[in-house]
Amino acid sequence: MWKAAIPSKRKPGYVHHKPTGQARVRIDGKDYLGLYGSSESRERDEDLIAEWFARQGDVVAHTLKVEELCLMFIDFADGYYRRTDGTPTGTVGNIRSALKYPVQLYGTARVRDFGPRKLKAVRQAMIDDGRCRTNINRLIHWVRRVFQWGVENEHVPPDVYAALVAVPSLKAGRSEAVESEAVRPVDEPTVNATLPHLPRIVAAMVQLQLL
């Protein structure tokens, strides 16, 4: 597990060794990876880090993919979000609607590489689909919830979820997202026609509101 495997160590960083122009990662000393920023040095870095995690006993925390995490969460949600009689609620459908975006865009990406920029790209895809702002905020909540659940169950490094929390919700009038139509009040003739069918206390409350 994440915490148990590396209680006092953090992932070695990919750094620039300026005197030589080389990329370097510190693992049991110094390892030079090649020209800083090159695809070769990045690939070499990934190989070394994977080996390092393997020695720590936690390969899954480094290699778990976004699509795999989403499937794990849906399996959990399918059993958790049920009524007292055992029938499923509509929550899992909402979760699937939310998770189709990160899976389509970044399904094969590693969970630990899913940061704020990717979350914003997911949100932009929702905007491009014409979803309203409030709906997008609810869907993004579920995307974050998946990573929170992953941290809770030690599938995801805690800093990954912490970074996603830094992305704020869309604010009214400050994004490209469309706004939902305002809910208009029911006309008074309809209210009056409904009053005889309401419990006395509820009818009294409606009449008070009319006043």
Solvent accessible surface area in square Angstrom, and as a share of the most:
residue,aa,sasa,rsa
1,M,129,0.58
2,W,33,0.11
3,K,124,0.53
4,A,82,0.64
5,A,22,0.17
6,I,13,0.07
7,P,113,0.71
8,S,103,0.67
9,K,109,0.46
10,R,209,0.76
11,K,70,0.30
12,P,18,0.11
13,G,43,0.41
14,Y,42,0.16
15,V,64,0.37
16,H,78,0.35
17,H,38,0.17
18,K,160,0.68
19,P,116,0.73
20,T,78,0.45
21,G,21,0.20
22,Q,54,0.24
23,A,0,0.00
24,R,29,0.11
25,V,0,0.00
26,R,135,0.49
27,I,15,0.08
28,D,136,0.70
29,G,43,0.42
30,K,114,0.49
31,D,43,0.22
32,Y,103,0.39
33,L,14,0.07
34,G,24,0.23
35,L,121,0.60
36,Y,87,0.33
37,G,46,0.44
38,S,25,0.16
39,S,72,0.47
40,E,118,0.53
41,S,0,0.00
42,R,116,0.42
43,E,113,0.51
44,R,104,0.38
45,D,9,0.05
46,E,64,0.29
47,D,77,0.40
48,L,15,0.07
49,I,1,0.00
50,A,35,0.27
51,E,85,0.38
52,W,16,0.06
53,F,0,0.00
54,A,53,0.41
55,R,138,0.50
56,Q,38,0.17
57,G,58,0.56
58,D,11,0.06
59,V,70,0.40
60,V,88,0.51
61,A,5,0.04
62,H,5,0.02
63,T,58,0.34
64,L,15,0.08
65,K,75,0.32
66,V,0,0.00
67,E,56,0.25
68,E,72,0.32
69,L,0,0.00
70,C,4,0.03
71,L,114,0.57
72,M,62,0.27
73,F,0,0.00
74,I,17,0.09
75,D,109,0.56
76,F,61,0.25
77,A,0,0.00
78,D,60,0.31
79,G,56,0.53
80,Y,136,0.52
81,Y,44,0.17
82,R,97,0.36
83,R,131,0.48
84,T,155,0.90
85,D,107,0.56
86,G,38,0.36
87,T,59,0.34
88,P,68,0.43
89,T,44,0.26
90,G,53,0.51
91,T,29,0.17
92,V,14,0.08
93,G,41,0.39
94,N,82,0.42
95,I,0,0.00
96,R,133,0.49
97,S,40,0.25
98,A,0,0.00
99,L,4,0.02
100,K,86,0.37
101,Y,8,0.03
102,P,1,0.01
103,V,55,0.32
104,Q,135,0.60
105,L,85,0.43
106,Y,50,0.19
107,G,5,0.05
108,T,102,0.60
109,A,26,0.20
110,R,44,0.16
111,V,3,0.02
112,R,37,0.14
113,D,58,0.30
114,F,1,0.01
115,G,21,0.20
116,P,49,0.31
117,R,215,0.78
118,K,54,0.23
119,L,1,0.00
120,K,97,0.41
121,A,36,0.28
122,V,0,0.00
123,R,34,0.13
124,Q,62,0.28
125,A,23,0.18
126,M,0,0.00
127,I,23,0.11
128,D,103,0.53
129,D,89,0.46
130,G,48,0.46
131,R,64,0.23
132,C,29,0.17
133,R,38,0.14
134,T,45,0.26
135,N,34,0.17
136,I,0,0.00
137,N,32,0.17
138,R,139,0.51
139,L,7,0.03
140,I,6,0.03
141,H,95,0.43
142,W,38,0.13
143,V,0,0.00
144,R,35,0.13
145,R,50,0.18
146,V,0,0.00
147,F,2,0.01
148,Q,77,0.34
149,W,23,0.08
150,G,0,0.00
151,V,34,0.20
152,E,119,0.53
153,N,54,0.28
154,E,56,0.25
155,H,42,0.19
156,V,1,0.01
157,P,0,0.00
158,P,53,0.33
159,D,83,0.43
160,V,10,0.06
161,Y,52,0.20
162,A,63,0.49
163,A,36,0.28
164,L,0,0.00
165,V,79,0.46
166,A,79,0.61
167,V,4,0.02
168,P,83,0.52
169,S,57,0.37
170,L,15,0.08
171,K,110,0.47
172,A,64,0.50
173,G,75,0.72
174,R,202,0.74
175,S,42,0.27
176,E,131,0.59
177,A,10,0.07
178,V,84,0.48
179,E,85,0.38
180,S,60,0.39
181,E,162,0.73
182,A,77,0.60
183,V,147,0.85
184,R,189,0.69
185,P,112,0.71
186,V,97,0.56
187,D,82,0.43
188,E,100,0.45
189,P,99,0.62
190,T,63,0.37
191,V,26,0.15
192,N,73,0.37
193,A,67,0.52
194,T,56,0.33
195,L,25,0.12
196,P,107,0.67
197,H,153,0.68
198,L,54,0.27
199,P,87,0.55
200,R,219,0.80
201,I,133,0.68
202,V,61,0.35
203,A,15,0.12
204,A,56,0.43
205,M,117,0.52
206,V,39,0.22
207,Q,91,0.40
208,L,123,0.61
209,Q,151,0.67
210,L,79,0.39
211,L,182,0.91
